[in-house]
Amino acid sequence: MRAALWLIALFAVAVASALLAGGNNSTVTVFWSPYRVDLSMNLVLLLLVVLFTVLHFALRALSALFELPHQARRWRLQQKERAMHAMLLDGLTQLMSGRYVRSAKSAEQVLRLEVLLAQTRTADDVAPRHVQQLRVLSHLMAAESAQALRDREARETHLQAVLDEAQGSTSEAVLEVVEAAQLSAARWSLSDRDAPAALRWLDGLRQGTARRTLALRMRLKASRIEHKFEEALDTARLLSKHGAFTGAAAHSLLRELAIASLNNAHDSAQLQRAWDGLERQERDLPEVVLHAADRMMRLSGDANLVMPWLTPLWNRMVQQPDSCTPDMRLRVTHMLARALVLLPVDAEWLASIERARQTYPRWVELSYLAGMVCWHHALWGKAQQMLEQAAPQLSVPEMQRQAWRTLALLAEHKEETTRAQMCWKRAAEVTLV
């Protein structure tokens, strides 16, 4: 359609020109004493057009002639700039392929070309748009290669050059490279086992960069090295929300860090604050609950403080038997036995344990727990029956030893010396295992 319109317009111009030229009888007379020249108007117009065209192309030819030196200069500058890009790409390739010496040489070559380019360029030449970014990337590439080659002096020199470029720079691309250098510096500090330096580098990042997965992973590692488990736990929570770990890995990591933060407490008040600082899902982990209860029992010996932690775990174990493994059930019952024998007599707990034992008769640990609570309630016969049933089958040495010791005390209470000696012997044998 467009070609047809152009063809129609061309015919219209041709027709208009023919009509004008065919019906134009005007003449132009040029007097040049003693001569007189008569020319038709059409010829004069044609000569004017030809003269204008010749002058136009002559001026363009002169302009191109005078522009040749400038074009040659721009061509040389472009060649140097292209060489810089080529050397940078080559250096990145060498760095990723593990050829660190060649990568460092390529980075140094880029820097030399950049200096030569700056010296060759005049005030009239337009500076390349990405020259500063190329320079910063070259320094960072050289620093990475020096780190791989264990040349710390060269690494620090190039790193400082990158940081110096950031002073007064407003280019977002340059700032991104500088942040990449800070992340690399934090990674180098971690490889040197210098966690405080790594944390300082990470603290210097912008807020958005500091919340990236890479930065959070390094902060987590540095915090664990420095035994700052509360900070490490907060970082692990962020990483878990970002999907940085699988479900099983996140569960294991949060459990480990929660237990480590509890271990930092040196008295019952600190332990209570550490427990309150945990999130709900962390306080529901059986391993964390049991560790917190054991830690509190060791620090204060006050069973009243641990029962609010153990009660939900007990209810969940009884109501949802698949939520706890057999080993976990053993630990729960052992901790409950330790706590309940230190508390006043509580008939509700005894009834709850008896109901659970009747519901799950094959759980030997419930017989042990029932026997210990009955002994605490002075129900000697019931306690002896339960403990005699559980003691030979318990797989935890400490629980088995405690069961035999309690049976020995019951036998001594009944003045059954032979039986008491046998129970003490069995307890000693468990101790020796």
C-alpha distance (Angstrom), angle and dihedral (degrees) to the residues before:
residue distance angle dihedral
M1 . . .
R2 3.78 . .
A3 3.83 91.5 .
A4 3.81 90.5 52.1
L5 3.81 91.5 51.8
W6 3.81 91.4 49.8
L7 3.82 90.2 50.0
I8 3.81 91.2 51.1
A9 3.79 91.2 48.8
L10 3.80 90.8 49.2
F11 3.82 91.3 52.9
A12 3.80 90.1 47.8
V13 3.81 91.2 53.6
A14 3.81 90.9 47.4
V15 3.81 92.2 50.9
A16 3.80 92.7 47.1
S17 3.82 91.2 49.1
A18 3.82 91.8 48.9
L19 3.79 92.4 49.9
L20 3.79 92.1 48.2
A21 3.78 95.0 45.7
G22 3.81 95.4 41.7
G23 3.78 96.1 50.9
N24 3.82 97.0 38.3
N25 3.85 107.4 106.2
S26 3.80 95.0 164.2
T27 3.78 121.6 125.2
V28 3.77 134.9 -158.8
T29 3.82 118.1 -142.3
V30 3.78 119.1 -157.0
F31 3.83 115.9 -162.3
W32 3.77 115.0 -157.1
S33 3.81 106.6 163.2
P34 2.93 121.9 -86.8
Y35 3.82 89.1 10.7
R36 3.75 133.2 70.6
V37 3.80 121.5 -163.6
D38 3.81 122.1 -168.0
L39 3.81 115.9 -159.9
S40 3.76 130.5 177.7
M41 3.77 117.4 -113.2
N42 3.81 91.6 -120.6
L43 3.80 91.4 55.6
V44 3.80 91.5 48.7
L45 3.78 91.9 50.7
L46 3.80 90.3 48.5
L47 3.81 91.4 49.6
L48 3.83 90.8 49.7
V49 3.80 91.6 51.9
V50 3.81 91.6 48.0
L51 3.82 91.2 47.2
F52 3.82 92.0 49.8
T53 3.80 91.4 48.6
V54 3.80 92.8 49.5
L55 3.80 92.8 48.0
H56 3.81 91.5 47.2
F57 3.80 94.6 53.0
A58 3.80 91.4 42.5
L59 3.78 91.4 54.9
R60 3.79 91.2 47.3
A61 3.80 90.4 50.3
L62 3.80 91.2 51.6
S63 3.80 91.4 47.1
A64 3.81 91.3 50.9
L65 3.78 90.0 48.2
F66 3.79 93.3 52.9
E67 3.86 90.5 43.5
L68 3.80 94.1 56.5
P69 3.85 95.4 91.3
H70 3.81 91.6 49.9
Q71 3.79 91.9 47.4
A72 3.79 90.4 49.7
R73 3.84 89.7 51.7
R74 3.81 91.6 49.0
W75 3.79 90.5 48.2
R76 3.82 91.2 52.9
L77 3.81 90.7 48.3
Q78 3.80 90.9 49.4
Q79 3.77 90.7 49.9
K80 3.81 90.6 53.3
E81 3.80 91.3 47.1
R82 3.80 91.3 49.8
A83 3.79 89.5 48.9
M84 3.82 88.7 53.3
H85 3.80 91.5 53.2
A86 3.80 91.8 46.0
M87 3.81 92.8 49.9
L88 3.81 91.4 46.9
L89 3.80 92.0 52.1
D90 3.77 90.3 46.6
G91 3.81 90.9 50.2
L92 3.81 92.0 50.4
T93 3.79 90.0 50.1
Q94 3.81 91.4 50.2
L95 3.83 90.9 47.3
M96 3.80 93.2 52.2
S97 3.80 91.6 46.3
G98 3.81 92.5 52.2
R99 3.81 98.6 -108.3
Y100 3.78 94.7 130.6
V101 3.81 98.4 165.5
R102 3.79 91.7 54.2
S103 3.79 90.5 44.9
A104 3.80 91.4 53.4
K105 3.80 90.7 49.1
S106 3.81 91.1 50.6
A107 3.81 90.7 50.5
E108 3.80 91.1 50.4
Q109 3.79 89.9 48.5
V110 3.81 89.9 53.2
L111 3.79 90.2 51.7
R112 3.81 91.7 49.5
L113 3.80 91.1 49.7
E114 3.79 89.8 49.8
V115 3.81 91.1 53.4
L116 3.82 91.0 47.2
L117 3.78 90.2 48.5
A118 3.81 91.4 52.0
Q119 3.80 90.9 49.5
T120 3.81 93.6 48.2
R121 3.78 96.5 46.3
T122 3.81 117.9 91.1
A123 3.77 129.9 -154.8
D124 3.81 90.7 -94.5
D125 3.83 93.4 54.3
V126 3.77 117.9 92.7
A127 3.80 112.5 -121.5
P128 3.81 117.1 -125.0
R129 3.79 112.1 -97.6
H130 3.79 97.2 -129.6
V131 3.79 101.5 36.2
Q132 3.82 94.2 113.9
Q133 3.78 92.2 47.4
L134 3.80 90.1 49.4
R135 3.80 90.3 51.1
V136 3.81 93.1 49.8
L137 3.79 92.6 46.3
S138 3.79 90.5 50.4
H139 3.80 91.5 53.0
L140 3.81 90.6 48.1
M141 3.81 91.8 48.7
A142 3.79 90.4 49.8
A143 3.83 90.2 48.9
E144 3.81 91.4 51.0
S145 3.79 90.6 50.6
A146 3.81 91.3 47.7
Q147 3.80 89.9 51.0
A148 3.79 90.6 53.0
L149 3.80 89.8 48.3
R150 3.86 91.1 47.3
D151 3.79 91.1 -120.3
R152 3.80 98.1 144.6
E153 3.78 95.5 173.1
A154 3.80 93.2 57.0
R155 3.79 90.3 42.2
E156 3.80 93.0 54.8
T157 3.81 91.7 45.0
H158 3.79 93.7 54.9
L159 3.79 92.3 40.9
Q160 3.79 90.9 54.1
A161 3.80 89.1 49.2
V162 3.81 89.4 55.3
L163 3.81 91.5 50.0
D164 3.79 91.3 47.9
E165 3.80 90.0 55.3
A166 3.80 89.1 58.2
Q167 3.80 92.0 60.9
G168 3.78 106.9 105.8
S169 3.80 94.4 -9.3
T170 3.80 117.1 137.0
S171 3.80 97.1 -179.1
E172 3.78 111.0 118.8
A173 3.80 91.0 -151.5
V174 3.82 91.3 55.9
L175 3.80 91.7 46.7
E176 3.79 89.5 52.2
V177 3.80 90.5 53.9
V178 3.81 90.5 48.0
E179 3.80 89.9 52.5
A180 3.79 88.5 49.7
A181 3.81 87.3 53.9
Q182 3.81 90.6 51.2
L183 3.79 90.8 51.1
S184 3.79 89.7 48.8
A185 3.81 90.4 49.2
A186 3.81 89.7 52.7
R187 3.80 90.0 50.1
W188 3.81 90.9 49.4
S189 3.81 90.3 50.8
L190 3.79 90.4 51.9
S191 3.79 90.6 50.7
D192 3.82 86.9 53.0
R193 3.84 89.4 49.3
D194 3.80 89.3 -118.2
A195 3.79 99.3 137.7
P196 3.86 96.9 168.0
A197 3.81 90.7 56.6
A198 3.81 90.6 47.9
L199 3.81 90.9 52.1
R200 3.81 90.9 49.5
W201 3.80 91.0 53.4
L202 3.80 91.0 47.9
D203 3.80 92.2 48.0
G204 3.81 89.0 56.1
L205 3.80 93.2 61.0
R206 3.77 123.6 102.3
Q207 3.79 115.6 -99.1
G208 3.78 95.6 -105.6
T209 3.78 93.1 47.9
A210 3.80 92.6 45.7
R211 3.82 89.9 59.3
R212 3.78 94.8 54.6
T213 3.77 116.7 115.0
L214 3.81 93.5 -114.8
A215 3.81 92.5 52.9
L216 3.80 92.5 44.8
R217 3.79 92.0 50.7
M218 3.81 91.2 53.2
R219 3.82 91.5 45.4
L220 3.79 89.3 51.7
K221 3.80 91.9 51.6
A222 3.82 93.3 45.9
S223 3.80 92.5 47.8
R224 3.79 91.4 51.5
I225 3.79 91.4 49.7
E226 3.81 89.5 50.8
H227 3.84 91.1 46.0
K228 3.81 90.5 -120.5
F229 3.77 91.2 143.8
E230 3.82 96.8 164.1
E231 3.80 90.4 57.3
A232 3.79 90.5 42.3
L233 3.80 89.6 52.1
D234 3.82 91.9 52.5
T235 3.81 89.9 49.2
A236 3.79 92.1 48.5
R237 3.79 89.8 52.4
L238 3.81 90.6 54.6
L239 3.80 91.4 47.7
S240 3.78 90.4 49.4
K241 3.81 90.9 51.8
H242 3.82 89.8 49.4
G243 3.81 89.9 53.5
A244 3.80 93.8 -116.1
F245 3.83 92.2 143.1
T246 3.73 136.3 40.4
G247 3.79 116.9 -106.1
A248 3.80 94.1 -101.1
A249 3.80 93.5 45.5
A250 3.82 92.5 48.6
H251 3.81 90.7 48.8
S252 3.80 92.0 50.3
L253 3.81 94.0 45.3
L254 3.80 95.1 48.3
R255 3.78 90.4 47.5
E256 3.79 92.4 50.6
L257 3.80 94.0 47.5
A258 3.79 93.3 45.2
I259 3.81 90.1 53.5
A260 3.81 90.7 46.4
S261 3.81 91.3 51.6
L262 3.81 89.0 51.8
N263 3.80 89.8 51.3
N264 3.81 89.7 58.6
A265 3.81 90.2 66.4
H266 3.81 113.9 99.1
D267 3.81 99.9 -174.8
S268 3.77 138.2 25.6
A269 3.82 93.9 -97.0
Q270 3.81 92.7 54.3
L271 3.78 90.1 45.7
Q272 3.80 91.2 51.9
R273 3.82 90.6 50.6
A274 3.79 90.7 48.4
W275 3.80 90.0 50.3
D276 3.81 92.0 49.1
G277 3.82 88.9 50.5
L278 3.80 91.9 61.2
E279 3.78 120.0 95.0
R280 3.78 122.1 -115.3
Q281 3.79 95.1 -102.6
E282 3.82 90.4 51.6
R283 3.81 92.8 49.6
D284 3.80 88.1 53.2
L285 3.81 93.2 59.5
P286 3.83 108.1 106.6
E287 3.81 93.2 -144.3
V288 3.81 91.4 53.7
V289 3.80 93.2 46.5
L290 3.79 93.1 49.6
H291 3.79 93.4 45.7
A292 3.80 91.5 49.2
A293 3.79 91.0 49.0
D294 3.80 92.9 48.2
R295 3.79 90.7 47.4
M296 3.80 92.1 49.7
M297 3.79 91.7 48.7
R298 3.79 90.1 52.4
L299 3.79 94.5 46.5
S300 3.79 101.3 41.7
G301 3.79 109.1 4.2
D302 3.81 88.0 -141.0
A303 3.78 108.4 138.0
N304 3.80 91.7 -172.1
L305 3.81 89.1 71.3
V306 3.80 95.1 55.2
M307 3.80 100.4 43.1
P308 3.86 93.8 77.7
W309 3.81 86.8 56.8
L310 3.78 96.9 44.8
T311 3.80 98.6 43.4
P312 3.87 96.8 69.8
L313 3.80 89.4 45.7
W314 3.80 90.9 51.7
N315 3.80 92.3 48.0
R316 3.79 91.9 49.4
M317 3.81 91.7 48.0
V318 3.80 92.3 51.5
Q319 3.80 97.1 41.0
Q320 3.81 96.0 39.7
P321 3.80 106.4 31.6
D322 3.81 92.8 177.2
S323 3.82 91.6 60.7
C324 3.83 92.4 75.8
T325 3.77 129.9 50.9
P326 3.84 119.8 -133.7
D327 3.81 90.8 -102.8
M328 3.79 90.5 50.9
R329 3.81 90.9 50.3
L330 3.78 89.2 54.1
R331 3.80 91.3 52.3
V332 3.81 92.6 46.6
T333 3.79 94.0 50.7
H334 3.80 92.0 44.8
M335 3.81 92.0 52.2
L336 3.80 91.6 45.8
A337 3.78 90.5 50.7
R338 3.81 90.8 51.7
A339 3.80 91.5 50.1
L340 3.80 100.3 41.0
V341 3.81 95.1 52.2
L342 3.82 88.0 58.4
L343 3.80 94.3 51.8
P344 3.78 129.8 76.5
V345 3.78 117.0 -88.6
D346 3.81 109.9 -72.3
A347 3.80 117.4 -170.9
E348 3.82 92.7 -170.1
W349 3.79 92.3 60.7
L350 3.79 90.9 47.2
A351 3.81 90.6 51.7
S352 3.81 92.0 46.8
I353 3.80 91.7 51.2
E354 3.80 91.5 47.9
R355 3.81 91.8 51.2
A356 3.80 90.7 50.0
R357 3.81 91.0 48.5
Q358 3.79 91.5 52.4
T359 3.82 91.3 46.5
Y360 3.82 93.3 49.9
P361 3.81 105.8 28.1
R362 3.81 93.1 166.9
W363 3.79 93.9 61.3
V364 3.78 101.6 99.9
E365 3.79 91.9 -171.6
L366 3.81 89.8 65.4
S367 3.81 90.0 57.9
Y368 3.80 88.7 52.4
L369 3.81 91.6 49.0
A370 3.81 91.9 46.7
G371 3.82 90.9 48.9
M372 3.81 93.1 50.9
V373 3.81 93.0 47.3
C374 3.83 91.5 46.3
W375 3.80 89.2 50.9
H376 3.81 88.5 51.6
H377 3.83 88.9 50.1
A378 3.82 89.9 50.4
L379 3.81 92.5 -113.9
W380 3.78 91.7 142.1
G381 3.79 99.9 173.5
K382 3.80 95.2 47.2
A383 3.80 91.0 44.9
Q384 3.81 91.9 51.6
Q385 3.78 91.8 49.0
M386 3.79 94.4 49.9
L387 3.81 95.1 44.2
E388 3.79 94.5 46.9
Q389 3.77 88.1 53.2
A390 3.80 94.7 47.8
A391 3.84 104.9 35.1
P392 3.85 99.2 74.9
Q393 3.82 92.5 45.7
L394 3.79 101.6 46.5
S395 3.81 114.6 111.8
V396 3.80 97.7 -164.3
P397 3.83 109.3 85.9
E398 3.78 94.6 -149.3
M399 3.81 92.9 51.7
Q400 3.79 91.7 45.5
R401 3.78 91.6 48.7
Q402 3.81 91.2 49.1
A403 3.81 91.1 49.4
W404 3.82 92.1 53.2
R405 3.80 91.7 45.5
T406 3.79 91.2 52.0
L407 3.82 90.4 48.5
A408 3.80 88.5 51.0
L409 3.81 91.0 52.2
L410 3.80 90.2 48.8
A411 3.80 90.4 50.9
E412 3.79 91.4 49.8
H413 3.78 89.2 48.8
K414 3.80 88.1 55.8
E415 3.84 89.7 43.4
E416 3.81 91.3 -118.5
T417 3.80 95.8 148.4
T418 3.79 98.1 175.3
R419 3.79 93.0 49.3
A420 3.80 91.2 45.7
Q421 3.80 91.3 52.5
M422 3.78 90.6 49.5
C423 3.83 91.3 51.0
W424 3.81 92.0 47.5
K425 3.79 88.7 50.6
R426 3.78 91.8 51.3
A427 3.79 90.4 49.3
A428 3.81 90.2 50.6
E429 3.79 91.0 49.9
V430 3.79 90.0 53.7
T431 3.80 89.2 50.3
L432 3.80 90.7 53.7
V433 3.79 93.2 52.2
